[in-house]
Amino acid sequence: MSTTVLLLILLLTVVTLLVGVGMLALLLHRPTWCAPVAGALATMTLMATTVGLLVAITRT
């Protein structure tokens, strides 16, 4: 694997973890937002994973 692909995977992982921590803090602050925020977080994670995999596969 090239260095660019590994850096992209690392970047996606870090961004996903940061967004997850932010969402956790938001949900602890406003528990009534659980359903919409959980759906948005799941969609964001799925899209980031799909884009990361597509980029990693097409670059190798």
MARBAKE-935926 format. One line per 3 residues: number of its first residue (from 1); their letters; for each residue x, y, z of N, C-alpha, C. Coordinates in steps of 0.1 Angstrom, whole numbers, plus 5000, padded with zeros to 4 digits. Example, Ala and Ser with C-alpha at 12.3 -4.5 7.8 and 13.67 -1.06 7.14 Angstrom:
% residues 2
1 = as = 5132:4943:5078:5123:4955:5078:5132:4967:5078; 5128:4978:5071:5137:4989:5071:5129:5000:5079
END
This chain:
% residues 60
1 = mst = 5009:4988:5000:5000:5000:5000:5009:5012:5000; 5004:5022:4993:5012:5034:4992:5010:5043:5005; 5019:5052:5007:5018:5061:5018:5005:5070:5018
4 = tvl = 5002:5074:5006:4990:5082:5004:4977:5075:5009; 4976:5063:5006:4964:5055:5010:4964:5053:5025; 4975:5050:5031:4976:5049:5045:4973:5062:5052
7 = lli = 4978:5073:5047:4974:5086:5053:4959:5089:5052; 4953:5086:5040:4939:5088:5039:4931:5080:5049; 4935:5067:5050:4928:5059:5060:4930:5064:5074
10 = lll = 4941:5069:5078:4944:5075:5091:4935:5087:5093; 4935:5096:5082:4927:5108:5083:4912:5105:5085; 4907:5095:5077:4893:5092:5079:4890:5086:5093
13 = tvv = 4899:5078:5098:4897:5073:5111:4897:5084:5122; 4907:5093:5121:4907:5104:5131:4895:5113:5130; 4891:5116:5118:4879:5125:5116:4867:5118:5122
16 = tll = 4865:5105:5119:4854:5097:5124:4854:5097:5139; 4865:5094:5145:4866:5094:5160:4863:5108:5166; 4868:5119:5160:4865:5132:5165:4850:5135:5164
19 = vgv = 4844:5132:5153:4830:5134:5151:4822:5126:5161; 4826:5113:5164:4820:5105:5173:4821:5110:5187; 4832:5116:5191:4834:5122:5204:4825:5134:5206
22 = gml = 4824:5142:5195:4816:5154:5195:4801:5150:5197; 4797:5140:5190:4783:5135:5190:4780:5130:5204; 4790:5123:5210:4788:5118:5224:4786:5129:5234
25 = all = 4794:5140:5232:4793:5151:5241:4779:5158:5239; 4775:5159:5227:4762:5165:5224:4750:5157:5229; 4751:5144:5228:4741:5135:5233:4740:5135:5248
28 = lhr = 4752:5137:5255:4752:5138:5269:4746:5151:5274; 4747:5161:5266:4742:5175:5269:4727:5175:5266; 4723:5170:5255:4709:5170:5250:4704:5156:5247
31 = ptw = 4700:5148:5257:4696:5134:5254:4684:5133:5244; 4676:5143:5243:4664:5142:5234:4667:5141:5219; 4680:5144:5216:4684:5144:5202:4689:5131:5198
34 = cap = 4688:5120:5206:4694:5107:5203:4691:5102:5189; 4678:5101:5186:4674:5094:5173:4679:5101:5161; 4677:5115:5160:4682:5121:5148:4697:5121:5147
37 = vag = 4704:5123:5158:4719:5124:5158:4725:5110:5155; 4719:5100:5160:4724:5086:5158:4722:5083:5143; 4711:5086:5137:4709:5084:5123:4719:5092:5114
40 = ala = 4721:5104:5118:4731:5113:5110:4745:5107:5112; 4749:5103:5124:4762:5098:5126:4764:5084:5118; 4754:5076:5118:4755:5063:5111:4757:5066:5096
43 = tmt = 4749:5076:5091:4750:5079:5076:4764:5085:5073; 4769:5094:5082:4782:5100:5079:4793:5089:5080; 4792:5080:5089:4802:5069:5090:4802:5060:5078
46 = lma = 4790:5057:5074:4789:5048:5062:4794:5055:5049; 4791:5068:5048:4796:5075:5036:4812:5077:5037; 4817:5080:5048:4832:5081:5049:4839:5068:5047
49 = ttv = 4833:5057:5052:4839:5044:5049:4838:5040:5035; 4827:5043:5028:4826:5040:5014:4835:5048:5006; 4836:5060:5008:4845:5069:5000:4860:5065:5003
52 = gll = 4863:5062:5015:4877:5058:5018:4880:5045:5011; 4871:5035:5012:4874:5022:5005:4875:5024:4990; 4866:5032:4984:4867:5034:4970:4880:5041:4966
55 = vai = 4884:5051:4973:4897:5057:4970:4909:5048:4972; 4908:5040:4983:4919:5030:4985:4920:5020:4974; 4908:5015:4970:4908:5004:4959:4913:5010:4946
58 = trt = 4908:5022:4942:4912:5027:4929:4926:5032:4929; 4932:5035:4940:4946:5041:4940:4956:5030:4940; 4952:5017:4943:4962:5006:4943:4963:4999:4930
END
